[in-house]
Amino acid sequence: MENLGTLAILLAFCFAIYAVIGSVAGKLGRRPFLVLSAERAVYCVWALLTVAVSVLVYSLIAGDFRLSYVAEHSNKSMDLPYKFASWWGGQEGSLLLWSWLLATYSGVVVFQNRRKFREMMPYVTAVLMATEAFFLMLISFIEPPFKVLMAGKGIVDAGDGQGLNPLLQYWTMVIHPPMLYLGYVGFTVPFAFAIGSLITKQPGDTWIHTTRRWTLVTWMFQTTGVLLGAGWAYAVLGWGGYWGWDPVENASLLPWITATAFLHSVMMQEKKGMMKVWNMVLVSSTFFLCIFGTFLTRSGVVQSVHAFAQSPLGRYFVAFLAIGIAAALYLILNRLDYLKSEAQLESVLSRESSFLFNNLILLASCFAVLWGTLFPVITEAINGEKISVDAPFFNRVNIPIGLFLMLLTGVGPLIAWRKSSVESLKRAFFWPSVAGLAVVVGLFIMGVRHFYALVSFALCTFVAVTVVIEFFKGASAIRSKDGQNLLAAMVELTHRNTRRYGGYVVHMGVVFMFIGFTGKAFDLDKTMQVAKGQKVQLGAYQLSIGDVESGRNENYSWDILNVGVSKGGSDLGTLRPERRLYFASRQPTSNVAIRRRLNEDLYLNFAGASNDGEGTVLQSYVFPLVSWIWIGYWGVLIGTIICLIPSKSRLVWPRTEVVTVTGKHAQVEK
């Protein structure tokens, strides 16, 4: 089986190289059949990698412990979903996942555009397959997934494996990495179209529509991956946070930021013919930041709970990034005349300027996160000592940036294109501003004094009221004309312009997420040594410590601490935080207990026995409003899906009939 998997990867590598050469040579030599054969080679790459993936997954599930990868990342006692998740649990398997997803995306792109964009599709195919060939080179010659265990001159069977990292044996980790990779890999497609457009000097912006939709889909996957990772950190790592500004967390955020900027600025190119160079820079930056993030997890240059072990892959990624960035910069600079804007910014008080400020602030955030992430590497290169930048730096920089972005989120819909008058802005801003100020006054009276929290709640209210007013005004016009009820009118309004109103739903989801982020300012926590029968006060909650239950299965042993919870004299039930010890890795982990409510979460982590053996250590937290982060994600997801649905106006086609005029046919529109 291992020979079949290895052969499939090697053949896929050869077909990827052929697809690159065939596409470019066929285009330059005007040989369409060569271009067609290169496109069919893309399908072959996907088929061969599907064979390799099937072999690896079968080996993980069946327990073929002759393979080094299986012995390191699977074992007999693991549940089936985690055996499957072992596919991406290690270095080699995750690179195979990257390669297979890119082959899948490439096959879809080639099939969708087999009769479109014929001038630039050979170059699009070449860029996709050049990236594919790079990753296939890594798993063919540097980190092959089908290495066998050797003893002397023979192959040996380990009998059982070490199992998947216990921290990864959680349900979100079955979904989180594939979603993140669907985002990472998917951003290759808009980059390939951008490069193809630059090479062929495509007239018009037709290719932008395909690029925007692909970016929107992959942005949705990236958002899902990032939020699932945050949920995993919150529920598994035991420290109660959902974002620690870890280098690998930051690496997943960076391309999301630039893709968000691109999705906003590309509307300027579609509507006004502006920001063409900027969009090329953004889409290229998004792709290279995806490669950079993949590099960070595999090079060993940063330390992270999310990173793989140090490997020799780093220099190959650096070379690929250097060559790719140089080629993209050359093309952009060489095509500056072709990328000239067709219009100029007419006024600071315009929607165009709000998009521009939005982009600048997003890029400032991206730079700050990138600088903080690379600071230890930079200091080590300069003075030989790694100096890490901790979470307080990122918070100090990004909290004001995030609040300014929230302000622009509310301001944008209120400003007209080209130019807005001061009077119209006063009318548009009046009720959202009044609502935001009222919330601040109410919270201040209730005793809230945290400056950033007050500003955040005010801005969230401002944006929410703006979105509601936009929906209400449009729906009221439809209701007065068609006689529909308000809810049906809102659905009709959204269907007529899915991009605009789907975007508003996304913005509302972001508002909910910011409410959840703001709750962090009011956290409570207490770490203590407790014993059976003890009562502990945490804010308004009283915790009654019960006994510890113990047990074991084939995979791990566990200890569960029973904690009774009451509030204001009312019994709220029992929480059961758990401590596990996995036999294969001898690694302990925590399974926290969370009482989730819209206003706050009560979060308990059983940290283990105390040093003196007399009791247990309990970490207890109250996290206000944190559930709104996960609620906000669903708003973002639903809004993104709405944006992908064609608007109703685009679905209405004029009816035609054929009439005879002097023996020839003509179409007459009715």
N, C-alpha and C positions, 0 to 999 in steps of 0.2 A: 504493500500500500504506500509506503514512504517513497518508493521509487516512482510510482505513478504521480504522486503529489509534486515531487521535485521536477520530474519531466514536464508536467503541465506548466509549472512556473517558468522553466527555462524556455519552453516553446512560446509562452505568452510574451516573454521578454523579446524574443526574436520577432514575433508578429508586431509588437509595439514599435520596434526599430524600423521594420518594413513600412508600417503605416506612416511614420514620420517622413521617411525618404520617398515613399511612393506618392504621398500627398503633395510634397513640395516639387518633386521632379515632374509629376504629372501636370501640375498647374503651370510650371515654368515652360515645360515642353509641349504644352497644349495637347496632352494625351488624356482624354477623359476616362478611358478604360483603366488607365493606371490609377487615376484618382478614385475610381469606383472600386478597384481591387484593394486600395488602401483603406477605404471605408469598410469593406468586408473584413479586412484584417482586424478592425476594431471589434466586430462581433466575435471573431475567433479569440481575441484576447479575453473577452468576457466569458466565453464558454470554457476556455482552458482554466481561468481562475476560479470559475464555479466548480470545476472538477477538483482543483486543489483545496478549495474551502471545504467541499464535501468530505474529502479524505481527512482533513484535519479535525473537523467537527465529529465525524464518525469515530476517529481515534480517541478523542477526548471523552465521548459518551461511552464507548465500548471499553475504555481503559487499556489502551495499547501502551503499556509502560516501557516498551522498548524505545519509544520516542522521548528524547530529552525534554521537549516542550510539554508533553503530556505528564511526564513524571514531575515536572516543576510546578505545574499549574492545575492539576486535577488529582483527585483520588477517588477511591471506591465509595466512600461514605457520603460524598457531597450529593445534594439534591440535583435532579436533572437540569433545572434552569441554570444553576451555577456551573454545572459541567459545560453547558452550552456557552455561558458567559466567559468561560476560560479561554475561548477563542481570542478575545481581545484583552485578556488579563495579563498578558506578557508582551515583551518587546516584539518578537517575531510574529505572533498572531495578530497583534494590532496593526503592524505594517501590512500584513496580508489583508486585513479588513480595509485599510486605506486603499490598497490597490484594487480590491474587488469592487468597492463602492465607486471609485473613479472609473473603472471599466464599465460599470452599470450606467453611470451618468453619461459617459461617452457614447455608449451604444444608443441611449435614448436620444441624445443630441443629434447623432448622425441620422437616425431613423426619422426624427421629426423634421429635419431640414434636408432630406434627400432631394427635394425639388425647390428648395429656397436658398437664398444667399449663396448661389453657386460660385460667385467670384471669390468670396472669402472663406467658404467652408473648408477647402483644402488646408488653409492655414489654421483654422480653428481646430481641425482634426490633428494637425501636426503639433500644436501647442498641447492639446489634451494628451496625446500619445507620448510626447517628449517627457511630460510630467509623469505619466504612467511608467515609461521606461526607467526613469530615475528610481522610482520606488521598487520596481521589479528587479533592478540591479541590486538594490540593498538586500532583498530577500532571496535573491539567487546566489549571491557571492559573499555577502557580509554577515547577515543574520538569517540564515535559512531556517524555516520552521520545521523541517523534517529531518533534523539531525537525530541520529540514533545513539543510544548508550553503548559504549565500547568497553570491553575488558580484554586486554591482550589483543588478539586478532579476531575476536568474535563479538557478536551483538548480544547484549544481555537484557533481561527483562527485570526492571526494578521491583516488580511485584505489586507495588502501590506507590502513590505519589505524595508530594508535599501538600497538595491541595491549593485552591485559590486563596489569595490573601484574605484572612478573615474579615478585614475591613470592607472587602468588596462583596462579601456574601450577604447582600441586602438587596431588596427587590429593585430599588431605583438604579442600582449598578448593572442590572440586566438591560436597562433602557438608556441610561445616561450616556455611556460611551458611544453607542451607535448613533444617538441623536447628535452628539457633539461632532462626530466624524461626518455625519451627513451634512452638517454645516461646513466644517473645515473643507471637505472634499468638494462640496457643491460650489464653493466660491471659485473653483478653477474654471467653471463654465463661463461666467461673465467675463473673467479675465481673458479667456481664449477668444471670445467674441470681440473684446476690445482690441486685442493684438491683431486679430484678423482684419478688423476695420481699419486700423492704422496702416497695416501693410498694403492694403488694396485701395486706400483712400476712398472709402465708400461714400457716395453722395447721399445726403439726407441722413436721417436718424432712425431708419426702420429697424436697424439692429438693436437700438436702444430698448425697444419694447421687449424683445426676447431677453435681453440682459436684465432689465428691471424685474421681469417676472421670475427669472431664475434666482436673482438676488433675493427677492422677497421670499421665495420658497426656502432657500438655504438659510436666510436670516431667521425664518420661523424655526427651522431645525436647531440652529445655533442658540436661539433664545430658549427653546425647550431644554437643550442640553445643559446650558448654564444654570437654569433654574432647578433642574433635576439634581445637578451637582450641589447646588446650595441646599436643597432639601436633604440630600444624603449627608452633607456635613452637619446639618442641624440635628438629624435624627441618629447619627451613628458615632460621630467623633467624641461626643460626650461633653464638649466645652460650651455647648449652647449657642454657638454662633452659626451663621449661614454663609458668612464671607469673611475670610481672614486676610485678604490681600496676599495670599500665597502666590509665588511666581507662576505656578502652572494655572491657578485660577485667573491670574491677570492675563496670561497668554490666551485663554479662551475668551476673555473680554475684549481684547484689543481689536481683532477683526470684526467683532460685533459692533464696536463703536464706529469704525470706518465704513462698514456696510450701512449702518444707520444714517450716517452722513450722506452716503451715496444715494440712498433711497429718497432722501429729501432733495438733494441738489439735482438729481436727474430730472425732476419735474421742471426745473428751470430750463434745462436743455430742451425738453419736449415742448414746453409752452412758449419759451422766449428765444431759444437758440443760444442760450448763455451758458457759461461755466463748462465748456467742452474740455478744456485742458484739465480743469479741476476734477471733472468726473473721471477722466482717464487716470489721473493720479490716485484718486480714491479707490477705483476698482482694482488697480494694480497693487496698491498698498494693502488692500484687504486680502488678496491672494498671498502676497509675500508674508503678511503677518500670520496667516494660517500655516505656512511652511515654517515660519519662525517658532510658532507655538509647538508644532510637531518636533522641531529641533530641541526646544527647551526640555521636553519630557524625556528625551533620549540621549542627550549629550553629557549629562552629569555636571553642567556648568552651574546649575542651581540645585539647592536641596529642597525637596518637597515630598510630602506624603503621597502626592499624586504622580510623582515622576518614576520612571523605570530606572533600573540600575545603570550605572555608568557604562558606556559602550564606545566602540570606535566610530560610531555613526556621525559624530559631531562634525568632523572635518568635511564629510561628504555633503552634509546639509549646508555648511558655510560656503562651499564651492558652488553648489546649486543656486543659493541665494545671490551670491556675487554675480554669477553669469546672468541669471534671470533679471536682476535689478538693472544691471548695466545695459542689457538688451532693451528692456522696457523704457529706460530713460532715453536711450538713443532714438528709439522710434518716436517717443513723444516730442523730443526736441526737434527732430527732423521733420515733424508734421505740424509744427506750430502754425504755419500759414493756413493749413487745412482746418485747424481747430479754432480759428478765430470766431469770437462771439458775433452773433448777428444783431445784438441789441446791447444797449448800455443801461446801467442802473440810473434811473431817472430821479429817485428821491430816497432819502433815508427812511421816510415814512411810507414804506411800501412793503408788500408781501415779499418781494424779491430780496429786500434788505434783511427781512427776518430770517429767510432761508440762509442767507450768507452768514449772518451772526450765528445761527444755529450750527452751521458747519464749522465755523471758527472755534466755537466753544467746545464742540465735540472733539475737534482735533487737538485742542489744548488739553482736554482730559486724556486723550490717547497718548499724547507726548508725556504727560505727567506720570501716567501708569507705566509707560515703557521705560522712562528714566528711572523711576523707583525700582522697577524689576531688574534692570541691568546695572544698577549702581554697585552692587557687590562685585560684579564681574569687572566693571571699570576700575574700581579701587584696587582690586587684586592685580590688574594689569599694570597700574601706575606705581603702586608702592608695595605690592606683594602681600597685602592683607585685605581680606574680605570684610567690608563694612556693610552690614545689612540695613535696609530701610524698613522700619516696622509700620504697623497699621496706622499709628497716629499721623505719620507723614501723609499717607494716602488720604486719610479722612480730612486733614486740614486743607488739603488742596482740592479734593473732589467734592466735598460737601457744598462749598460756594458755587462751584461749577455746575453741580447737579441742580441747585436751586435756580440758577440763572437759566438753565435749560428748561426747567419747569415753567418759568415766567414766559419764555419764548413759545412754549407749547400752547399757552393760553393766548398770547398776543397774536400769533400768526393768523388764526382764522378771523380775527377782528379787523385786520388791515387789508385794504384793497390792493389789487395789482397796480403797478405803475406808480400811483401816488394817492395818498389819503389826506383829506383835509383835517385840520385840528378839530373842527366842530364834529365831524363824523366820528373821530376817535373818542371824543368826550362822550358822545351818545353810546358808542359801542362798549366803552370801558366802564360805564357808570355802575350798572348792576353787578357785574363780576367783582368790581373793586369794593362796592358796599358789602357784598356777601363776605369777601375775604377779611375786611376790616371788622365786621361783626363777629366773625369766628375768633379773631385775635382778642378782641375785647372780652368776649365770653370766657375764653380760656384763661386770660389774665385774671379776671375776677375769680375764677375757680382755683387760682394759685399757681398756674403754670408760669415759670419765669425763664425757661430755657430759650435763649434768643433764636437759635437755629430752628428749634421745634416750632416756635410761634410763626416764624417766617414760612416754614415748610407747610404748616397747616393752612396758612393764609393763601399761599400759592396753589395748593391742592384745591382749595375751595374756588379760587379764581378760575382755574382751568375747568373744573367740573361744571361750574355755572355757565362758562363759555360754551362748552359742548352741549349742555342741556338746551341753552338758548338757540344754538344753531339747529339742533334737531326740531325744537318746538316751532321756530319760525317757518322752516321748510315744510313741516308736517301740517301746520295750520293753513298754509296756502293751498296744499293739496286737499285738505278736508273741506275748505270753503268752496273749492272748485268741483270736487267729485262727490262730496257728501259722505266720505268714509269716516269711521271713527279714528281717534287720534293714533291708536296703536297701529292700525292698518295703514294709516297715512305715513307713519314713520317707516314701516317696512317698505312701502312703495317709494318713499324718498330715498332710502338707502339703496334700493335696487336700481334707481335711476342714475345714481352716481356712486358706485360701490367703492371706488378709490378714495373719494373724499370722505364719505361717511364711515367707511370701514376704518380709515385713518383716525377719525374721531373716536371710534370704539377702542382702537389701540391706545390713544391718548388717555382715555378714561381708565383703561387697565393700568397704564403707567401711574396715574393719579393714585389708584388703590395701592400699588406697590410702594409709592413714596410715603403713603400713610403708614404702611408697615415698617419701612425703613426709619421713619421718624420715631416710632415707638421705642427704638433702641435707646433714646435719650432717657427713658424712665425705667430701665431694667433694675431688678433687684436680684441679689445673689447672696448665698451663704453656704460656706463649706464647713462641715463640722463632723466630729466623731460622735456617733450615736450608739445607743444600746437599746435592747428590747424594753418597751414600756415607757421610753422617754418621749416627752412632748416638746416640739420645737415650733417657734413662731417665725413665719416668713411673711412680712407684710400683713395682709388680712387673713392669711391661711394659717391653720394650725395643723401640724404634721404629727401623727402618732405612730411611733416606730413599732413595728410588729416583729415577727420572727423571720428567720431566713430559711427558705426551702432550697434543697439541693437535689440534683439529679444528673443524668448523663444519657447520651445516645452514642451512636457509632462515631459521630463527628466531633462532639465537644461535650464537656461537662458544664453545668450551670449552677449558679446561686442566685436566688430571687429574694429581694428584700420587700416585704409587705409594708406599705406605708398608708395608714388611714389619713384621709384629708377631710377637713371641715372648714367652714368659713361662716363667720357670724353665727355660730351655733348650729348651722345646718350641715348634716353629713353629706359629703360629696363622693363617697365611695373610697375605693382602695386603688392606689397606684403601685405597680410592681416592676421597678427597675431591676435589670438583670445583669449579671456578670458572667461571661463565658470564657472558657479556656479550650482552645482548639488543640486536639491531640497531635495532628500531623505537624503543625508549625510551632507548637508550644507557645502560642501567642494569645494573650488575654484581650478581650474586647468587652465593650459595654453595649447593652441594649437599653436605651433610656426609656423612661415612662413619661408621656406627655398628656396632660389634660388640655385639649385644644378648645378654645372659645374665641369668638370674634373680638372680644375686648382684651384678652390676654391668654397666654399659655402658662400653665404651671409645669415645670420641667424638672425631673429628678434623675440624677445619675448615680448609680451605685458604683463607687470608685474602688471598692474592695475592702479587705480587712485593714484595721488600723495597725500601726507599727508595733504596738504593744500586744496585739492579739486580743484585747479586751472588748473591742466593739467593731463597728464598721464605719467607713467614711462615706458620707452622703453629701453630694453637691446638689443644691437646690436653687432654682431660679424662677423668677416671674418675668415673662417677656410680654409687655403690652403690645397689642395690635399686630403681632408678627404674622397672624393668619391672613392679614390683608395682602401680604406679599404673594401668597399662593393664589388668593382670589384674583389679584391683579393679573397674574400670569394667564388665567383663563380669559380675561378680557383682551389681553394682547393676542392670544391665539385666535379667538373668535374674530377679532377685528382684522387680523391678517388673512384669515380664510375669506372673509367678506371682500377684502381688497382683490383677491385672486379671482372672484366671480365676475364675469363680464357684465358691464352696466346694461340696463334694459334698453337704453337708446341704441346701443351697438347691435342689439339683436333684431332690430326692426329693419327689414330689407324692403326696398321699393319693389312693388309688383310690376312685371313687364309683360308685354304681349308682342307677338311677332306679326308684322303686317308686310304685305308685298308691295314694293314700290319699283316699278319698271323692271320686274324680274329679279330684283335683289331683295335680300332680307334686311330689315332694320329693326332695332329695338326701340320701342316707345315707352317711356316711363309713365305709369299711371299714378 
